[in-house]
Amino acid sequence: MKKTIVGIGVLIYIVGMVMLVFSLIGPPRNVTKSYQVEKSSEKMNESFTVAPGIFVRMLNFTEGDLVHIEVEVTAGGDKDIDFYVTYGTQFQVVATRVTSVNRSDWEVPHNGTYQFIYDNDFSWDPKNVTSIVTSYWIETEYREVTRYLPLLPHEFLYVGLILSIVGIGVLIYEFIEEETPEVNNRRSSWLDDL
C-alpha cells in the first residue's frame, strides 16, 4: 500500500512539473508581427516668381494624410503674399499677406486634387516664392519574428504548480507516516522498561 501511495505521489509530482515546464517554455516559432511605419512623399519643392496675379499648383492627396506646408517669400515688394489651399470651392488653408507659412498640422479631409494658390493680385511687384509641400501617412507593415511560445497555455502553469506541491505533500506525508510507528515502538519499549 505504501509503495502505491509513493508511486501516486511521484506520478502527481512528475505530471505537475511537466505541466509547469511546458507552460513556461516551448520551441521557437516564426510569427508575423505588424508594426506602424511613417511614410512621406515630397509633393512639391519649387522656387518660382509670382507676377501680379495668381500662381496655381494642383496636387493630389489621400484622405487622412498629414501635410507639412512651407511657403516663403524671398524677394519682391514687401515680401508678402496671400496663400490658399482649396478643394473645389472649399478653402482648407488660408494665410493672407504673409511672408512665410510653416504649417504641419493640416489633415487632408478627402481624396482628390487640391489647388495651392499663391495670390499676388494685390501688388504690382512680382514676388519670388519658395514652396515645399510634404505629405505624411502611416502604413502597417509586417515582418517575421521568432518567438518562443509555450507548448501549453499559461493557465496550466498554476495547475502544474499545484500538482507538484500536492505530489511533494503526498511523498512527505508517506515518509512521516513511515517513521511514526518506529517512534511509537521506542516509546512503548521505554515505558515497558519502567
N, C-alpha and C positions, 0 to 999 in steps of 0.2 A: 504493500500500500504506500509506503514511504517513497519507494522508487517511482511510483506512478505520479505522486504529487510533485516530487522533484522534477520529473520529466515534463509535467504540465507547466511548472514554473519556468523551466528553461525555455520551453516552446513559446510561452507568452512573452518572455523577455526577448527572444530572437525575433518574433513577429513584430513586436513593438519597435525594436531597433531598426529592422528593415524598413518599416513604415517611416520612421524618423529620418533615416538616411535618404530614402528615395524622395521624401518631400523637401529635402534641402538641396540635393544635387541631381544632376542629370547630364546627359551627353550634350555636346554643342549642337545647336541647330541654327540654320540660316533663316532669318525672318526679314520681311520687308518693313522698313521704317519710313514714315513720311516726315518731312521737315519743310519749313517755310523758307523761301529764298526771295529776297527783294531783287527785282529786276528793274532796269531803267533803259530808256531809249531817248537819245537826244533828237528831238523833233525839228529843232531849228537852232542854228548858231551862225548868225549873219550880222554884217555891218552894212548899212545902206543909207542913202540920203532920201529924206522925205521932203519933197518940194512943197510949196504951198498947196495944200490939198490933203489927200489921204493915200496911205500905202497899206495894202491888204495882203496878208498871207493866209492861206487855207491849210489847216492842219487836222488830221484825223485822230480821234481819241476813242478809248474804250471806257464805258461806264465804270466808275469806281476807281479809275486811275487817279493818282495824286500828282499834280503838276506843279513844277517849280518854274516860275516865270521871272526872268531878269531882263529889264529894259533900262538902257542908259543913253541919255542924250549927251554926246561928247562934244558937239560944236554946233554953232548957229544960233543967232538971236540971243534970247535969254536962256537958251538950253532947256527949253520946256516943250512938252508935247502932251496931247490927250491920247490915252491908250484904252482900248476896249477889247474885250473878248465877247463875241456874240455867238449864239446858236439860233439860227433863224432870226426871229425878231426879239429874242430874249437876251438881255445883257447879263453876262456871267461875271465879268470883272470890269470895273470902271475906275480909272485913275485920270484926273484932269489936271492939266498944267503942271506936270511933274517932270523933274529932271531924271529921276530913276524910279524903277519899280523893282521890288525884290519880294516876291510872294511865293511861299512854298506850301500853302495850305488850301489851294483850290482843288476840290474833288470834282471830277467830271461827272455830271448828272445823267448823261445819255450817250449811247454810242453814236458817233457821227462826225461830221465835218464842222469845225469851228472856225470862225473868222477872227484873226488877230489884226486889229485895226490900229494903225499908227496915224493919228489925225493931227495935221499941222495946218488946218484950214484957217486958223485964227491969226496966222503970221505970214508976213511977206518973205521972211528969211528961210531958206532951206535949212534943215536940221540933219546932222549926222547922228545916226542911231545904231546902237549895238543891241541885239536881242538874242537871248539864249532861252530856249524852252525845252525842258526835260520832263519826261513822263516816267513815273514810278508805279510799280504794281507788285503784288505778292503772288508768287506761284508755289504750288505744292509739288515737291519733287520726292522721289523715292530712291532708297538705296538698300542694299542687302547688308545686314549686320549679323554677327554671330552672337547668339545668346545661349547661356546655359540655363535651360528651362528644366525644372524638376520633373521627375517621372510621375510623381503623384501630386495632386492639388495640395495647396498649403494647409488645408484643414486637417489632412492626415498627420501633420506634424504633432498636433495635440493628442490625437488618438494614439499615435506611436509612443509619445512620451508617457501617457497614462498606462498603456500596456507594459512598457518597460518597467515602470515603477511597481505595477502590480506583480510582474514576474519576479522582480527582486524581493518584493514583500513576501511572496509565497516561499521563495527559497530561504529567506531569513527566518520566517516562521517555522519552517520544517527543520532547520538546523537548531533552533532554540528548543523545539519540541523534542528533538533527539537527545539534547543534553539534559533536559529536565528530569527524566527518570533516573539518570545516574546520580544527580544531586539528591533526589529523594531517597535513593537507596543508601547513600552515605549517611544521611540524617538518621534514617531508621536504624542502621547498624550502630551508629554512635549512641542513639537512645537505648538500644539493646545492651550496650556495654555499661551503661549506667545502672 
